[in-house]
Amino acid sequence: MLFALRNLLGRSVSLSNKCSVRSFRCAQVVLSAATLKGRHLLTLKDFTGEEIKQFLWTAADLKMRIKQKGEFIPLLQGKSIAMIFEKRSTRTRISTETGFALLGGHPCFLTTQDIHLGVNESRKDTARVLSGMTDLILARVYKHSDLVQLAEDGSIPVINGLSELYHPIQILADYLTLQEHFGKLKDLTVSWIGDGNNVLHSFMMSAPKLGMHLQVATPKGFEPDTNVTKIAKSLAEECGTKMMFTSDPLEAASGSNVLVTDTWISMGQEEEKAERLRAFHGYQVTMKTGKSAAPNWTFLHCLPRKPEEVDDEVFYSPRSLVFQEAENRKWTIMGAMVNILTDYSPLSNKPEF
């Protein structure tokens, strides 16, 4: 009953013991797509393993029906989305804008020059105005607290298009890509080699729920957020998966199926460039890194990529899934938007996860 209540309302419910917590976070029960309708997608910390699989199943189903079969599926006809972008973007903007339109809806792209967000109008008032005019908000912001405020003050669902703390829609695309390539996610080992940033945080909040192991290498001083790390270690213990942290990239890559990195210098960190390039010396992903990994290792990068993060030999090799990963940003955000706004149930068989 508590489990159903939390799913339906998207609110925290106290669970009396560790067994109950584990059954919720690492749940393997079959859920209805309706449990996702009306939910905010601010962080994958708020979703069970089966709910994450529901997002991925819907994405795979839409990709098959639209891309492979050429169907027109106007699931979002008559609906609109407010897309707030404090940070520029290629993949997040294009995937959301084209995806929402492909499903029959109307996307509204809004920068800080287009609306009064937090300047001439409070975020609280903006949330209420957009709630009366649109059906969904996707916001790409600097501060995660701004997303929380939009969700609390508005009356429509909010999707995190990126914040300094989490990037959940990127991780959904990564998972779909890996599922397509390996045929499953369970028991895969993912190695993160780079900055302790929002993308890594999203892996940490979700990989254990899918039965995936995580090996993390970050330079000293660039580790992931301590609170996120504490939650993630507890989650891995509850779900029976492995999670390790080191400052040695080759140790992190050992036996891994997936090598992942990201930009070392995010937007807003440009003044730290020289310091960061010194700190990340030796972290470039190369074929030498891959020699420590499993024979079937692959490579992911959320883009845009710089050569110091991964060399051309790896980035453009058959092991690299980066462009499939980039395309899947579109199908996974479509899957998320459909699940959040409708009662859609996939028509295809559920993939193995």
Phi, psi and omega in degrees: 000315177298320180300312180295320181296317180295320179297315186288325184262342182067027182245160179288136176232131181290132178246139195282337182208169184299325178300317179295320179298315181297319181295335178276305186294319185255024188303137177246012179285159179276127182248152174281146177300336182297338181293343180266344184295131178083001182278151168279145174244080181262327178202145178288353173302332185276000186238145176281170177301318181291327178291321176296319177297327178296318175302313183292321178297316179297318179299314179297322180294314179295321179298317179294313184290320185272309184284315185275321183262348178072025180283152171254121185234088185280058184295335184249020179300133180085359179253159179223155179232134173267119182254102182265122183236104170277337177244143178292162183198150169257297187292316182295316181292308185295317182295317182288314184294311181288324180294315180296319179293321180298332179269010174095001182265180183241112178273141178240109182273126186228120173260178179293343175277346183265332181229172186264025189307111175070007180246280177273351179218136181293157176298326178299313180291321178299318179300318181290321180295312181295328178295331180275347186244337183231174183255345187201146175240131166245125183233131177249106194228170174279312187258126178297329180298333177292324176295316179300320180293318177301318181292321183286323187267341177268176179238015178234161181295150178236133176250135176281109176276352175150136169220175180292345184258322184218156174219068188296326183288337173291318183292325176300319178295321178298316181294318178298319179298316180291323178296318178296321185283313185266344182085356178191169176247326184303134177076002173288147175250122180254131178248121177262125181234099183161215185280148176277072192249194184296325179293315176300317179304321181290323172300314184296328181277355187226326185305315180300326181294339180258008179077023182258147179263147185229127178238121191242127173241120175227148175295155177299131183096352181235028180290161176295164180307135185296323179291319177298318180298318179299314179295317183295319179297319177296319180296317179297321178296317180295323184269355177074032178245169182260140175217122181229154182229137182208171172251007182255110181302322181289326176294318179295326183283346187303121177069014187278148174270336186221122173260129184229137170218179184208178177300144176272345183230096182281165177302129183099354180247015186302325181291346179265008189304309183299316180297317182291321179297325176292316183296325185266012176302129182093358182263358178299132177279123181226179176296334175296320175300317182297335179296336177277344185274178176292157181303332183262024186297147177233174183229138176232148173205131186283349177069154358290150186251146174241143186303331180293340180277323179205135183281167183298326183300321177279314188300322182257015182274166176298341178285341184278128180251020192295325183277328169296318178299317180296316178298323182290348171302325181290312185289327181283325176290326175297316178299318180295314182295321179295315180296324183283331185255346185223177176259024185302135173243127181304145180269338181276163175295145180292129178295161174283132178242000000 
